[in-house]
């Protein structure tokens, strides 16, 4: 999976950029879509910087409403 570094915030440090590329290279397709959706939420709220958990939760909520998050296959044992 190839990630475009031009879409990422430029830190100016090539070591950090290389490390970020390595980390993103290990993401699954689902993780990449949630990471992208989280960036979209941040852009809508005009925020910059690191992705905060509230953006990840909102991205997850939106994907779930669209039916893009699979339901758990295991029934709950306890309620």
Secondary structure as UniProt FT lines:
FT   HELIX           5..7
FT   HELIX           14..25
FT   HELIX           29..44
FT   TURN            45..46
FT   HELIX           53..65
FT   TURN            66..67
//
